[in-house]
Amino acid sequence: MLKNFFDKHMGSSIKKHFIHKVIKASLLGIAFLLLNFCAIGQKRLPLISIEKPPRPVTIFVDPAQGLSFGAFFEGTSGGTVIIYPTGSRSTTGSIIQANLGFSFSPAIFEIDAEPGTIVTISNGPDATLTGSNGGTMTMHIGSSSLGGSFIATAASPARTQITVGATLTVGTPLANPPGNYSGTFSVTFIQP
């Protein structure tokens, strides 16, 4: 039917021109349809990979077990009391360990971090402990149970536990009269 219409009303060159335009229009329509289909497909794929930033490290201090040197007697020349991360205690010089109902213990910290997080421990400066009856002692923060750097392994809500020891320098009885000595110290946990 269309062929009869073309044959009666149009010349041969116009007919060819019209057919070429229809073919071009059809090809362009198909091309736009394919491009639109490809664009829709691309919308479903992420263009860039977005990763969640690492969860920051959270530090918990165990208030039930702070750093404590326990009871001891000082001799005439003084010395040191050492608390190890394992929970043991030793003395040097003329210091004598006493067991008078005062416990000794390392400080306990609990780290909440993504498993695989590398954490570095940086000890603060030496701390000064002040006595209830006068006098001061110097405390040097020691090593931790996991070393200077470790990899967190516990998945939240579990926590990686770290114990930290210290060395207390005790002077003569005149410089450090008997009593309770207290102070604060700092330990920094660094997540690179």
Protein Blocks (a to p, Z undefined) as FASTA:
>chain_A
ZZmmmmmmpcfklmmmmmmmmmmmmmmmmmmmmmmmmmmmmmmpcfbdcddddddddddd
dfklccdebjadddfkopaddddfkopacdehjbdcddehiacddddddddddehiacdd
ddddddddddfkgpjddddddddfkbjbdcdfbdcfbdcddddddddddddfklmgcddd
ddddddddddZZ
